Amino acid sequence: MARARIIDSAELAQYLGFDGDSGAMTRWLRDELGVKPMAGRRGKWDRRAIDAALDRASGLESGAKPSEPADPYLAWCERVGEAP
């Protein structure tokens, strides 16, 4: 079963390990990670936005699309300044 993407404050507190103090959690998310509840959805959070903010704070890249493998020939041309 897939996890819900949109979660409420209680679910988010459990997900992040905050023991029942949703006020502290909300302040930490806002002040330290720059994340707020979803606009127009009082008390609802986007799990992916939280994960992305945590990844950024941890120095990980989130949402980055893996680059396609470069053509070795084109990479060589670029490195040496040759036209393909």
mmCIF file of the N, C-alpha and C atoms, coordinates in Angstrom:
data_MODEL
# 
_entry.id   MODEL 
# 
loop_
_atom_site.group_PDB 
_atom_site.id 
_atom_site.type_symbol 
_atom_site.label_atom_id 
_atom_site.label_alt_id 
_atom_site.label_comp_id 
_atom_site.label_asym_id 
_atom_site.label_entity_id 
_atom_site.label_seq_id 
_atom_site.pdbx_PDB_ins_code 
_atom_site.Cartn_x 
_atom_site.Cartn_y 
_atom_site.Cartn_z 
_atom_site.occupancy 
_atom_site.B_iso_or_equiv 
_atom_site.pdbx_formal_charge 
_atom_site.auth_seq_id 
_atom_site.auth_comp_id 
_atom_site.auth_asym_id 
_atom_site.auth_atom_id 
_atom_site.pdbx_PDB_model_num 
ATOM 1   N N  . MET A 1 1  ? 0.844  -1.186 0.000   1.00 0.00 ? 1  MET A N  1 
ATOM 2   C CA . MET A 1 1  ? 0.000  0.000  0.000   1.00 0.00 ? 1  MET A CA 1 
ATOM 3   C C  . MET A 1 1  ? 0.884  1.242  0.000   1.00 0.00 ? 1  MET A C  1 
ATOM 4   N N  . ALA A 1 2  ? 0.586  2.176  -0.857  1.00 0.00 ? 2  ALA A N  1 
ATOM 5   C CA . ALA A 1 2  ? 1.362  3.414  -0.970  1.00 0.00 ? 2  ALA A CA 1 
ATOM 6   C C  . ALA A 1 2  ? 1.076  4.331  0.219   1.00 0.00 ? 2  ALA A C  1 
ATOM 7   N N  . ARG A 1 3  ? 2.111  5.056  0.625   1.00 0.00 ? 3  ARG A N  1 
ATOM 8   C CA . ARG A 1 3  ? 1.921  6.037  1.696   1.00 0.00 ? 3  ARG A CA 1 
ATOM 9   C C  . ARG A 1 3  ? 1.255  7.264  1.109   1.00 0.00 ? 3  ARG A C  1 
ATOM 10  N N  . ALA A 1 4  ? 0.423  7.885  1.916   1.00 0.00 ? 4  ALA A N  1 
ATOM 11  C CA . ALA A 1 4  ? -0.249 9.103  1.482   1.00 0.00 ? 4  ALA A CA 1 
ATOM 12  C C  . ALA A 1 4  ? 0.775  10.222 1.332   1.00 0.00 ? 4  ALA A C  1 
ATOM 13  N N  . ARG A 1 5  ? 0.617  11.008 0.284   1.00 0.00 ? 5  ARG A N  1 
ATOM 14  C CA . ARG A 1 5  ? 1.519  12.146 0.078   1.00 0.00 ? 5  ARG A CA 1 
ATOM 15  C C  . ARG A 1 5  ? 1.119  13.311 0.964   1.00 0.00 ? 5  ARG A C  1 
ATOM 16  N N  . ILE A 1 6  ? -0.164 13.589 1.074   1.00 0.00 ? 6  ILE A N  1 
ATOM 17  C CA . ILE A 1 6  ? -0.669 14.692 1.899   1.00 0.00 ? 6  ILE A CA 1 
ATOM 18  C C  . ILE A 1 6  ? -1.023 14.123 3.270   1.00 0.00 ? 6  ILE A C  1 
ATOM 19  N N  . ILE A 1 7  ? -0.387 14.667 4.301   1.00 0.00 ? 7  ILE A N  1 
ATOM 20  C CA . ILE A 1 7  ? -0.605 14.148 5.650   1.00 0.00 ? 7  ILE A CA 1 
ATOM 21  C C  . ILE A 1 7  ? -0.928 15.295 6.595   1.00 0.00 ? 7  ILE A C  1 
ATOM 22  N N  . ASP A 1 8  ? -1.595 14.943 7.694   1.00 0.00 ? 8  ASP A N  1 
ATOM 23  C CA . ASP A 1 8  ? -1.940 15.976 8.670   1.00 0.00 ? 8  ASP A CA 1 
ATOM 24  C C  . ASP A 1 8  ? -0.797 16.138 9.675   1.00 0.00 ? 8  ASP A C  1 
ATOM 25  N N  . SER A 1 9  ? -0.946 17.091 10.569  1.00 0.00 ? 9  SER A N  1 
ATOM 26  C CA . SER A 1 9  ? 0.125  17.422 11.510  1.00 0.00 ? 9  SER A CA 1 
ATOM 27  C C  . SER A 1 9  ? 0.485  16.262 12.425  1.00 0.00 ? 9  SER A C  1 
ATOM 28  N N  . ALA A 1 10 ? -0.505 15.500 12.860  1.00 0.00 ? 10 ALA A N  1 
ATOM 29  C CA . ALA A 1 10 ? -0.225 14.359 13.740  1.00 0.00 ? 10 ALA A CA 1 
ATOM 30  C C  . ALA A 1 10 ? 0.589  13.292 13.010  1.00 0.00 ? 10 ALA A C  1 
ATOM 31  N N  . GLU A 1 11 ? 0.232  13.008 11.767  1.00 0.00 ? 11 GLU A N  1 
ATOM 32  C CA . GLU A 1 11 ? 0.988  12.034 10.979  1.00 0.00 ? 11 GLU A CA 1 
ATOM 33  C C  . GLU A 1 11 ? 2.403  12.532 10.718  1.00 0.00 ? 11 GLU A C  1 
ATOM 34  N N  . LEU A 1 12 ? 2.530  13.821 10.439  1.00 0.00 ? 12 LEU A N  1 
ATOM 35  C CA . LEU A 1 12 ? 3.834  14.397 10.165  1.00 0.00 ? 12 LEU A CA 1 
ATOM 36  C C  . LEU A 1 12 ? 4.711  14.356 11.416  1.00 0.00 ? 12 LEU A C  1 
ATOM 37  N N  . ALA A 1 13 ? 4.131  14.662 12.573  1.00 0.00 ? 13 ALA A N  1 
ATOM 38  C CA . ALA A 1 13 ? 4.895  14.609 13.823  1.00 0.00 ? 13 ALA A CA 1 
ATOM 39  C C  . ALA A 1 13 ? 5.427  13.197 14.053  1.00 0.00 ? 13 ALA A C  1 
ATOM 40  N N  . GLN A 1 14 ? 4.610  12.204 13.788  1.00 0.00 ? 14 GLN A N  1 
ATOM 41  C CA . GLN A 1 14 ? 5.043  10.820 13.944  1.00 0.00 ? 14 GLN A CA 1 
ATOM 42  C C  . GLN A 1 14 ? 6.140  10.493 12.921  1.00 0.00 ? 14 GLN A C  1 
ATOM 43  N N  . TYR A 1 15 ? 5.951  10.923 11.684  1.00 0.00 ? 15 TYR A N  1 
ATOM 44  C CA . TYR A 1 15 ? 6.911  10.679 10.610  1.00 0.00 ? 15 TYR A CA 1 
ATOM 45  C C  . TYR A 1 15 ? 8.281  11.266 10.946  1.00 0.00 ? 15 TYR A C  1 
ATOM 46  N N  . LEU A 1 16 ? 8.282  12.466 11.548  1.00 0.00 ? 16 LEU A N  1 
ATOM 47  C CA . LEU A 1 16 ? 9.530  13.156 11.869  1.00 0.00 ? 16 LEU A CA 1 
ATOM 48  C C  . LEU A 1 16 ? 10.082 12.824 13.253  1.00 0.00 ? 16 LEU A C  1 
ATOM 49  N N  . GLY A 1 17 ? 9.300  12.136 14.062  1.00 0.00 ? 17 GLY A N  1 
ATOM 50  C CA . GLY A 1 17 ? 9.758  11.758 15.391  1.00 0.00 ? 17 GLY A CA 1 
ATOM 51  C C  . GLY A 1 17 ? 9.528  12.805 16.459  1.00 0.00 ? 17 GLY A C  1 
ATOM 52  N N  . PHE A 1 18 ? 8.619  13.750 16.218  1.00 0.00 ? 18 PHE A N  1 
ATOM 53  C CA . PHE A 1 18 ? 8.252  14.731 17.243  1.00 0.00 ? 18 PHE A CA 1 
ATOM 54  C C  . PHE A 1 18 ? 7.173  14.091 18.098  1.00 0.00 ? 18 PHE A C  1 
ATOM 55  N N  . ASP A 1 19 ? 7.415  14.017 19.389  1.00 0.00 ? 19 ASP A N  1 
ATOM 56  C CA . ASP A 1 19 ? 6.483  13.345 20.286  1.00 0.00 ? 19 ASP A CA 1 
ATOM 57  C C  . ASP A 1 19 ? 5.346  14.258 20.707  1.00 0.00 ? 19 ASP A C  1 
ATOM 58  N N  . GLY A 1 20 ? 4.350  14.383 19.860  1.00 0.00 ? 20 GLY A N  1 
ATOM 59  C CA . GLY A 1 20 ? 3.133  15.090 20.210  1.00 0.00 ? 20 GLY A CA 1 
ATOM 60  C C  . GLY A 1 20 ? 3.227  16.601 20.286  1.00 0.00 ? 20 GLY A C  1 
ATOM 61  N N  . ASP A 1 21 ? 4.364  17.179 19.990  1.00 0.00 ? 21 ASP A N  1 
ATOM 62  C CA . ASP A 1 21 ? 4.494  18.633 20.061  1.00 0.00 ? 21 ASP A CA 1 
ATOM 63  C C  . ASP A 1 21 ? 4.465  19.201 18.645  1.00 0.00 ? 21 ASP A C  1 
ATOM 64  N N  . SER A 1 22 ? 3.265  19.329 18.098  1.00 0.00 ? 22 SER A N  1 
ATOM 65  C CA . SER A 1 22 ? 3.158  19.796 16.717  1.00 0.00 ? 22 SER A CA 1 
ATOM 66  C C  . SER A 1 22 ? 3.526  21.275 16.587  1.00 0.00 ? 22 SER A C  1 
ATOM 67  N N  . GLY A 1 23 ? 3.390  22.051 17.667  1.00 0.00 ? 23 GLY A N  1 
ATOM 68  C CA . GLY A 1 23 ? 3.786  23.460 17.626  1.00 0.00 ? 23 GLY A CA 1 
ATOM 69  C C  . GLY A 1 23 ? 5.290  23.597 17.433  1.00 0.00 ? 23 GLY A C  1 
ATOM 70  N N  . ALA A 1 24 ? 6.066  22.823 18.174  1.00 0.00 ? 24 ALA A N  1 
ATOM 71  C CA . ALA A 1 24 ? 7.525  22.850 18.027  1.00 0.00 ? 24 ALA A CA 1 
ATOM 72  C C  . ALA A 1 24 ? 7.921  22.359 16.641  1.00 0.00 ? 24 ALA A C  1 
ATOM 73  N N  . MET A 1 25 ? 7.242  21.334 16.178  1.00 0.00 ? 25 MET A N  1 
ATOM 74  C CA . MET A 1 25 ? 7.523  20.797 14.849  1.00 0.00 ? 25 MET A CA 1 
ATOM 75  C C  . MET A 1 25 ? 7.259  21.853 13.780  1.00 0.00 ? 25 MET A C  1 
ATOM 76  N N  . THR A 1 26 ? 6.130  22.533 13.870  1.00 0.00 ? 26 THR A N  1 
ATOM 77  C CA . THR A 1 26 ? 5.770  23.552 12.884  1.00 0.00 ? 26 THR A CA 1 
ATOM 78  C C  . THR A 1 26 ? 6.782  24.688 12.885  1.00 0.00 ? 26 THR A C  1 
ATOM 79  N N  . ARG A 1 27 ? 7.200  25.124 14.072  1.00 0.00 ? 27 ARG A N  1 
ATOM 80  C CA . ARG A 1 27 ? 8.207  26.191 14.167  1.00 0.00 ? 27 ARG A CA 1 
ATOM 81  C C  . ARG A 1 27 ? 9.535  25.741 13.564  1.00 0.00 ? 27 ARG A C  1 
ATOM 82  N N  . TRP A 1 28 ? 9.947  24.518 13.858  1.00 0.00 ? 28 TRP A N  1 
ATOM 83  C CA . TRP A 1 28 ? 11.202 23.991 13.319  1.00 0.00 ? 28 TRP A CA 1 
ATOM 84  C C  . TRP A 1 28 ? 11.146 23.906 11.793  1.00 0.00 ? 28 TRP A C  1 
ATOM 85  N N  . LEU A 1 29 ? 10.044 23.398 11.267  1.00 0.00 ? 29 LEU A N  1 
ATOM 86  C CA . LEU A 1 29 ? 9.906  23.302 9.811   1.00 0.00 ? 29 LEU A CA 1 
ATOM 87  C C  . LEU A 1 29 ? 9.939  24.678 9.162   1.00 0.00 ? 29 LEU A C  1 
ATOM 88  N N  . ARG A 1 30 ? 9.231  25.630 9.756   1.00 0.00 ? 30 ARG A N  1 
ATOM 89  C CA . ARG A 1 30 ? 9.168  26.979 9.200   1.00 0.00 ? 30 ARG A CA 1 
ATOM 90  C C  . ARG A 1 30 ? 10.500 27.706 9.324   1.00 0.00 ? 30 ARG A C  1 
ATOM 91  N N  . ASP A 1 31 ? 11.085 27.679 10.526  1.00 0.00 ? 31 ASP A N  1 
ATOM 92  C CA . ASP A 1 31 ? 12.275 28.479 10.795  1.00 0.00 ? 31 ASP A CA 1 
ATOM 93  C C  . ASP A 1 31 ? 13.567 27.840 10.279  1.00 0.00 ? 31 ASP A C  1 
ATOM 94  N N  . GLU A 1 32 ? 13.678 26.556 10.377  1.00 0.00 ? 32 GLU A N  1 
ATOM 95  C CA . GLU A 1 32 ? 14.925 25.885 10.000  1.00 0.00 ? 32 GLU A CA 1 
ATOM 96  C C  . GLU A 1 32 ? 14.915 25.364 8.565   1.00 0.00 ? 32 GLU A C  1 
ATOM 97  N N  . LEU A 1 33 ? 13.772 24.878 8.104   1.00 0.00 ? 33 LEU A N  1 
ATOM 98  C CA . LEU A 1 33 ? 13.718 24.271 6.772   1.00 0.00 ? 33 LEU A CA 1 
ATOM 99  C C  . LEU A 1 33 ? 12.963 25.111 5.755   1.00 0.00 ? 33 LEU A C  1 
ATOM 100 N N  . GLY A 1 34 ? 12.243 26.108 6.202   1.00 0.00 ? 34 GLY A N  1 
ATOM 101 C CA . GLY A 1 34 ? 11.506 26.958 5.275   1.00 0.00 ? 34 GLY A CA 1 
ATOM 102 C C  . GLY A 1 34 ? 10.284 26.289 4.664   1.00 0.00 ? 34 GLY A C  1 
ATOM 103 N N  . VAL A 1 35 ? 9.671  25.371 5.392   1.00 0.00 ? 35 VAL A N  1 
ATOM 104 C CA . VAL A 1 35 ? 8.504  24.649 4.886   1.00 0.00 ? 35 VAL A CA 1 
ATOM 105 C C  . VAL A 1 35 ? 7.277  25.050 5.696   1.00 0.00 ? 35 VAL A C  1 
ATOM 106 N N  . LYS A 1 36 ? 6.177  25.260 4.995   1.00 0.00 ? 36 LYS A N  1 
ATOM 107 C CA . LYS A 1 36 ? 4.917  25.618 5.645   1.00 0.00 ? 36 LYS A CA 1 
ATOM 108 C C  . LYS A 1 36 ? 3.846  24.614 5.236   1.00 0.00 ? 36 LYS A C  1 
ATOM 109 N N  . PRO A 1 37 ? 2.729  24.579 5.983   1.00 0.00 ? 37 PRO A N  1 
ATOM 110 C CA . PRO A 1 37 ? 1.615  23.726 5.550   1.00 0.00 ? 37 PRO A CA 1 
ATOM 111 C C  . PRO A 1 37 ? 1.146  24.158 4.161   1.00 0.00 ? 37 PRO A C  1 
ATOM 112 N N  . MET A 1 38 ? 0.450  23.288 3.494   1.00 0.00 ? 38 MET A N  1 
ATOM 113 C CA . MET A 1 38 ? -0.052 23.583 2.148   1.00 0.00 ? 38 MET A CA 1 
ATOM 114 C C  . MET A 1 38 ? -1.043 24.739 2.188   1.00 0.00 ? 38 MET A C  1 
ATOM 115 N N  . ALA A 1 39 ? -0.949 25.617 1.221   1.00 0.00 ? 39 ALA A N  1 
ATOM 116 C CA . ALA A 1 39 ? -1.869 26.754 1.128   1.00 0.00 ? 39 ALA A CA 1 
ATOM 117 C C  . ALA A 1 39 ? -3.291 26.251 0.917   1.00 0.00 ? 39 ALA A C  1 
ATOM 118 N N  . GLY A 1 40 ? -4.205 26.794 1.692   1.00 0.00 ? 40 GLY A N  1 
ATOM 119 C CA . GLY A 1 40 ? -5.608 26.429 1.549   1.00 0.00 ? 40 GLY A CA 1 
ATOM 120 C C  . GLY A 1 40 ? -5.962 25.072 2.137   1.00 0.00 ? 40 GLY A C  1 
ATOM 121 N N  . ARG A 1 41 ? -5.008 24.409 2.754   1.00 0.00 ? 41 ARG A N  1 
ATOM 122 C CA . ARG A 1 41 ? -5.248 23.082 3.345   1.00 0.00 ? 41 ARG A CA 1 
ATOM 123 C C  . ARG A 1 41 ? -4.753 23.106 4.784   1.00 0.00 ? 41 ARG A C  1 
ATOM 124 N N  . ARG A 1 42 ? -5.465 23.819 5.625   1.00 0.00 ? 42 ARG A N  1 
ATOM 125 C CA . ARG A 1 42 ? -5.046 24.039 7.009   1.00 0.00 ? 42 ARG A CA 1 
ATOM 126 C C  . ARG A 1 42 ? -4.607 22.732 7.685   1.00 0.00 ? 42 ARG A C  1 
ATOM 127 N N  . GLY A 1 43 ? -3.363 22.736 8.167   1.00 0.00 ? 43 GLY A N  1 
ATOM 128 C CA . GLY A 1 43 ? -2.836 21.585 8.884   1.00 0.00 ? 43 GLY A CA 1 
ATOM 129 C C  . GLY A 1 43 ? -2.466 20.398 8.010   1.00 0.00 ? 43 GLY A C  1 
ATOM 130 N N  . LYS A 1 44 ? -2.425 20.594 6.697   1.00 0.00 ? 44 LYS A N  1 
ATOM 131 C CA . LYS A 1 44 ? -2.052 19.509 5.794   1.00 0.00 ? 44 LYS A CA 1 
ATOM 132 C C  . LYS A 1 44 ? -0.678 19.798 5.211   1.00 0.00 ? 44 LYS A C  1 
ATOM 133 N N  . TRP A 1 45 ? 0.128  18.793 5.112   1.00 0.00 ? 45 TRP A N  1 
ATOM 134 C CA . TRP A 1 45 ? 1.513  18.915 4.680   1.00 0.00 ? 45 TRP A CA 1 
ATOM 135 C C  . TRP A 1 45 ? 1.770  17.991 3.494   1.00 0.00 ? 45 TRP A C  1 
ATOM 136 N N  . ASP A 1 46 ? 2.683  18.413 2.644   1.00 0.00 ? 46 ASP A N  1 
ATOM 137 C CA . ASP A 1 46 ? 3.107  17.609 1.499   1.00 0.00 ? 46 ASP A CA 1 
ATOM 138 C C  . ASP A 1 46 ? 4.368  16.853 1.910   1.00 0.00 ? 46 ASP A C  1 
ATOM 139 N N  . ARG A 1 47 ? 4.255  15.533 1.996   1.00 0.00 ? 47 ARG A N  1 
ATOM 140 C CA . ARG A 1 47 ? 5.375  14.705 2.443   1.00 0.00 ? 47 ARG A CA 1 
ATOM 141 C C  . ARG A 1 47 ? 6.607  14.912 1.551   1.00 0.00 ? 47 ARG A C  1 
ATOM 142 N N  . ARG A 1 48 ? 6.390  15.066 0.243   1.00 0.00 ? 48 ARG A N  1 
ATOM 143 C CA . ARG A 1 48 ? 7.530  15.256 -0.670  1.00 0.00 ? 48 ARG A CA 1 
ATOM 144 C C  . ARG A 1 48 ? 8.242  16.581 -0.418  1.00 0.00 ? 48 ARG A C  1 
ATOM 145 N N  . ALA A 1 49 ? 7.484  17.624 -0.092  1.00 0.00 ? 49 ALA A N  1 
ATOM 146 C CA . ALA A 1 49 ? 8.102  18.917 0.217   1.00 0.00 ? 49 ALA A CA 1 
ATOM 147 C C  . ALA A 1 49 ? 8.948  18.806 1.484   1.00 0.00 ? 49 ALA A C  1 
ATOM 148 N N  . ILE A 1 50 ? 8.452  18.069 2.459   1.00 0.00 ? 50 ILE A N  1 
ATOM 149 C CA . ILE A 1 50 ? 9.198  17.853 3.702   1.00 0.00 ? 50 ILE A CA 1 
ATOM 150 C C  . ILE A 1 50 ? 10.474 17.077 3.400   1.00 0.00 ? 50 ILE A C  1 
ATOM 151 N N  . ASP A 1 51 ? 10.335 15.987 2.646   1.00 0.00 ? 51 ASP A N  1 
ATOM 152 C CA . ASP A 1 51 ? 11.504 15.171 2.310   1.00 0.00 ? 51 ASP A CA 1 
ATOM 153 C C  . ASP A 1 51 ? 12.542 15.976 1.530   1.00 0.00 ? 51 ASP A C  1 
ATOM 154 N N  . ALA A 1 52 ? 12.089 16.797 0.589   1.00 0.00 ? 52 ALA A N  1 
ATOM 155 C CA . ALA A 1 52 ? 13.012 17.615 -0.205  1.00 0.00 ? 52 ALA A CA 1 
ATOM 156 C C  . ALA A 1 52 ? 13.749 18.610 0.689   1.00 0.00 ? 52 ALA A C  1 
ATOM 157 N N  . ALA A 1 53 ? 13.023 19.234 1.624   1.00 0.00 ? 53 ALA A N  1 
ATOM 158 C CA . ALA A 1 53 ? 13.651 20.195 2.535   1.00 0.00 ? 53 ALA A CA 1 
ATOM 159 C C  . ALA A 1 53 ? 14.660 19.498 3.442   1.00 0.00 ? 53 ALA A C  1 
ATOM 160 N N  . LEU A 1 54 ? 14.324 18.311 3.918   1.00 0.00 ? 54 LEU A N  1 
ATOM 161 C CA . LEU A 1 54 ? 15.262 17.553 4.748   1.00 0.00 ? 54 LEU A CA 1 
ATOM 162 C C  . LEU A 1 54 ? 16.498 17.158 3.947   1.00 0.00 ? 54 LEU A C  1 
ATOM 163 N N  . ASP A 1 55 ? 16.296 16.766 2.706   1.00 0.00 ? 55 ASP A N  1 
ATOM 164 C CA . ASP A 1 55 ? 17.427 16.402 1.845   1.00 0.00 ? 55 ASP A CA 1 
ATOM 165 C C  . ASP A 1 55 ? 18.350 17.598 1.632   1.00 0.00 ? 55 ASP A C  1 
ATOM 166 N N  . ARG A 1 56 ? 17.766 18.769 1.364   1.00 0.00 ? 56 ARG A N  1 
ATOM 167 C CA . ARG A 1 56 ? 18.582 19.975 1.170   1.00 0.00 ? 56 ARG A CA 1 
ATOM 168 C C  . ARG A 1 56 ? 19.361 20.296 2.447   1.00 0.00 ? 56 ARG A C  1 
ATOM 169 N N  . ALA A 1 57 ? 18.694 20.220 3.595   1.00 0.00 ? 57 ALA A N  1 
ATOM 170 C CA . ALA A 1 57 ? 19.346 20.537 4.867   1.00 0.00 ? 57 ALA A CA 1 
ATOM 171 C C  . ALA A 1 57 ? 20.461 19.541 5.181   1.00 0.00 ? 57 ALA A C  1 
ATOM 172 N N  . SER A 1 58 ? 20.334 18.328 4.686   1.00 0.00 ? 58 SER A N  1 
ATOM 173 C CA . SER A 1 58 ? 21.336 17.284 4.919   1.00 0.00 ? 58 SER A CA 1 
ATOM 174 C C  . SER A 1 58 ? 22.438 17.281 3.871   1.00 0.00 ? 58 SER A C  1 
ATOM 175 N N  . GLY A 1 59 ? 22.314 18.163 2.872   1.00 0.00 ? 59 GLY A N  1 
ATOM 176 C CA . GLY A 1 59 ? 23.299 18.203 1.815   1.00 0.00 ? 59 GLY A CA 1 
ATOM 177 C C  . GLY A 1 59 ? 23.038 17.216 0.699   1.00 0.00 ? 59 GLY A C  1 
ATOM 178 N N  . LEU A 1 60 ? 21.877 16.600 0.715   1.00 0.00 ? 60 LEU A N  1 
ATOM 179 C CA . LEU A 1 60 ? 21.502 15.679 -0.346  1.00 0.00 ? 60 LEU A CA 1 
ATOM 180 C C  . LEU A 1 60 ? 20.716 16.426 -1.392  1.00 0.00 ? 60 LEU A C  1 
ATOM 181 N N  . GLU A 1 61 ? 20.755 15.958 -2.610  1.00 0.00 ? 61 GLU A N  1 
ATOM 182 C CA . GLU A 1 61 ? 19.946 16.570 -3.657  1.00 0.00 ? 61 GLU A CA 1 
ATOM 183 C C  . GLU A 1 61 ? 18.639 15.807 -3.743  1.00 0.00 ? 61 GLU A C  1 
ATOM 184 N N  . SER A 1 62 ? 17.544 16.541 -3.788  1.00 0.00 ? 62 SER A N  1 
ATOM 185 C CA . SER A 1 62 ? 16.239 15.914 -3.908  1.00 0.00 ? 62 SER A CA 1 
ATOM 186 C C  . SER A 1 62 ? 15.570 16.384 -5.173  1.00 0.00 ? 62 SER A C  1 
ATOM 187 N N  . GLY A 1 63 ? 14.954 15.479 -5.850  1.00 0.00 ? 63 GLY A N  1 
ATOM 188 C CA . GLY A 1 63 ? 14.222 15.829 -7.056  1.00 0.00 ? 63 GLY A CA 1 
ATOM 189 C C  . GLY A 1 63 ? 15.117 16.014 -8.257  1.00 0.00 ? 63 GLY A C  1 
ATOM 190 N N  . ALA A 1 64 ? 16.400 15.806 -8.084  1.00 0.00 ? 64 ALA A N  1 
ATOM 191 C CA . ALA A 1 64 ? 17.296 15.940 -9.220  1.00 0.00 ? 64 ALA A CA 1 
ATOM 192 C C  . ALA A 1 64 ? 17.079 14.764 -10.156 1.00 0.00 ? 64 ALA A C  1 
ATOM 193 N N  . LYS A 1 65 ? 16.960 15.072 -11.411 1.00 0.00 ? 65 LYS A N  1 
ATOM 194 C CA . LYS A 1 65 ? 16.769 14.015 -12.386 1.00 0.00 ? 65 LYS A CA 1 
ATOM 195 C C  . LYS A 1 65 ? 18.128 13.448 -12.753 1.00 0.00 ? 65 LYS A C  1 
ATOM 196 N N  . PRO A 1 66 ? 18.214 12.125 -12.758 1.00 0.00 ? 66 PRO A N  1 
ATOM 197 C CA . PRO A 1 66 ? 19.510 11.569 -13.134 1.00 0.00 ? 66 PRO A CA 1 
ATOM 198 C C  . PRO A 1 66 ? 19.855 11.983 -14.553 1.00 0.00 ? 66 PRO A C  1 
ATOM 199 N N  . SER A 1 67 ? 21.077 12.400 -14.735 1.00 0.00 ? 67 SER A N  1 
ATOM 200 C CA . SER A 1 67 ? 21.470 12.815 -16.074 1.00 0.00 ? 67 SER A CA 1 
ATOM 201 C C  . SER A 1 67 ? 21.651 11.586 -16.941 1.00 0.00 ? 67 SER A C  1 
ATOM 202 N N  . GLU A 1 68 ? 21.376 11.787 -18.199 1.00 0.00 ? 68 GLU A N  1 
ATOM 203 C CA . GLU A 1 68 ? 21.553 10.686 -19.128 1.00 0.00 ? 68 GLU A CA 1 
ATOM 204 C C  . GLU A 1 68 ? 23.046 10.456 -19.304 1.00 0.00 ? 68 GLU A C  1 
ATOM 205 N N  . PRO A 1 69 ? 23.427 9.204  -19.521 1.00 0.00 ? 69 PRO A N  1 
ATOM 206 C CA . PRO A 1 69 ? 24.847 8.951  -19.723 1.00 0.00 ? 69 PRO A CA 1 
ATOM 207 C C  . PRO A 1 69 ? 25.349 9.760  -20.911 1.00 0.00 ? 69 PRO A C  1 
ATOM 208 N N  . ALA A 1 70 ? 26.447 10.430 -20.720 1.00 0.00 ? 70 ALA A N  1 
ATOM 209 C CA . ALA A 1 70 ? 27.005 11.254 -21.794 1.00 0.00 ? 70 ALA A CA 1 
ATOM 210 C C  . ALA A 1 70 ? 27.641 10.360 -22.844 1.00 0.00 ? 70 ALA A C  1 
ATOM 211 N N  . ASP A 1 71 ? 27.544 10.798 -24.055 1.00 0.00 ? 71 ASP A N  1 
ATOM 212 C CA . ASP A 1 71 ? 28.234 10.116 -25.148 1.00 0.00 ? 71 ASP A CA 1 
ATOM 213 C C  . ASP A 1 71 ? 29.724 10.349 -24.931 1.00 0.00 ? 71 ASP A C  1 
ATOM 214 N N  . PRO A 1 72 ? 30.522 9.299  -24.778 1.00 0.00 ? 72 PRO A N  1 
ATOM 215 C CA . PRO A 1 72 ? 31.949 9.487  -24.514 1.00 0.00 ? 72 PRO A CA 1 
ATOM 216 C C  . PRO A 1 72 ? 32.644 10.323 -25.584 1.00 0.00 ? 72 PRO A C  1 
ATOM 217 N N  . TYR A 1 73 ? 32.240 10.171 -26.811 1.00 0.00 ? 73 TYR A N  1 
ATOM 218 C CA . TYR A 1 73 ? 32.855 10.943 -27.884 1.00 0.00 ? 73 TYR A CA 1 
ATOM 219 C C  . TYR A 1 73 ? 32.553 12.434 -27.726 1.00 0.00 ? 73 TYR A C  1 
ATOM 220 N N  . LEU A 1 74 ? 31.264 12.755 -27.478 1.00 0.00 ? 74 LEU A N  1 
ATOM 221 C CA . LEU A 1 74 ? 30.895 14.161 -27.298 1.00 0.00 ? 74 LEU A CA 1 
ATOM 222 C C  . LEU A 1 74 ? 31.559 14.755 -26.059 1.00 0.00 ? 74 LEU A C  1 
ATOM 223 N N  . ALA A 1 75 ? 31.672 13.968 -25.007 1.00 0.00 ? 75 ALA A N  1 
ATOM 224 C CA . ALA A 1 75 ? 32.338 14.437 -23.797 1.00 0.00 ? 75 ALA A CA 1 
ATOM 225 C C  . ALA A 1 75 ? 33.802 14.738 -24.093 1.00 0.00 ? 75 ALA A C  1 
ATOM 226 N N  . TRP A 1 76 ? 34.456 13.876 -24.866 1.00 0.00 ? 76 TRP A N  1 
ATOM 227 C CA . TRP A 1 76 ? 35.855 14.096 -25.246 1.00 0.00 ? 76 TRP A CA 1 
ATOM 228 C C  . TRP A 1 76 ? 35.985 15.365 -26.083 1.00 0.00 ? 76 TRP A C  1 
ATOM 229 N N  . CYS A 1 77 ? 35.068 15.522 -27.074 1.00 0.00 ? 77 CYS A N  1 
ATOM 230 C CA . CYS A 1 77 ? 35.099 16.723 -27.924 1.00 0.00 ? 77 CYS A CA 1 
ATOM 231 C C  . CYS A 1 77 ? 35.009 17.985 -27.095 1.00 0.00 ? 77 CYS A C  1 
ATOM 232 N N  . GLU A 1 78 ? 34.108 17.971 -26.122 1.00 0.00 ? 78 GLU A N  1 
ATOM 233 C CA . GLU A 1 78 ? 33.934 19.150 -25.274 1.00 0.00 ? 78 GLU A CA 1 
ATOM 234 C C  . GLU A 1 78 ? 35.173 19.395 -24.439 1.00 0.00 ? 78 GLU A C  1 
ATOM 235 N N  . ARG A 1 79 ? 35.758 18.339 -23.906 1.00 0.00 ? 79 ARG A N  1 
ATOM 236 C CA . ARG A 1 79 ? 36.942 18.455 -23.054 1.00 0.00 ? 79 ARG A CA 1 
ATOM 237 C C  . ARG A 1 79 ? 38.145 19.046 -23.820 1.00 0.00 ? 79 ARG A C  1 
ATOM 238 N N  . VAL A 1 80 ? 38.317 18.608 -25.037 1.00 0.00 ? 80 VAL A N  1 
ATOM 239 C CA . VAL A 1 80 ? 39.491 19.059 -25.797 1.00 0.00 ? 80 VAL A CA 1 
ATOM 240 C C  . VAL A 1 80 ? 39.207 20.235 -26.711 1.00 0.00 ? 80 VAL A C  1 
ATOM 241 N N  . GLY A 1 81 ? 37.967 20.678 -26.743 1.00 0.00 ? 81 GLY A N  1 
ATOM 242 C CA . GLY A 1 81 ? 37.618 21.832 -27.565 1.00 0.00 ? 81 GLY A CA 1 
ATOM 243 C C  . GLY A 1 81 ? 37.472 21.518 -29.039 1.00 0.00 ? 81 GLY A C  1 
ATOM 244 N N  . GLU A 1 82 ? 37.181 20.306 -29.370 1.00 0.00 ? 82 GLU A N  1 
ATOM 245 C CA . GLU A 1 82 ? 36.979 19.882 -30.756 1.00 0.00 ? 82 GLU A CA 1 
ATOM 246 C C  . GLU A 1 82 ? 35.498 19.921 -31.090 1.00 0.00 ? 82 GLU A C  1 
ATOM 247 N N  . ALA A 1 83 ? 35.184 20.209 -32.334 1.00 0.00 ? 83 ALA A N  1 
ATOM 248 C CA . ALA A 1 83 ? 33.796 20.125 -32.792 1.00 0.00 ? 83 ALA A CA 1 
ATOM 249 C C  . ALA A 1 83 ? 33.501 18.672 -33.189 1.00 0.00 ? 83 ALA A C  1 
ATOM 250 N N  . PRO A 1 84 ? 32.334 18.183 -32.845 1.00 0.00 ? 84 PRO A N  1 
ATOM 251 C CA . PRO A 1 84 ? 31.996 16.797 -33.219 1.00 0.00 ? 84 PRO A CA 1 
ATOM 252 C C  . PRO A 1 84 ? 31.822 16.632 -34.716 1.00 0.00 ? 84 PRO A C  1 
# 
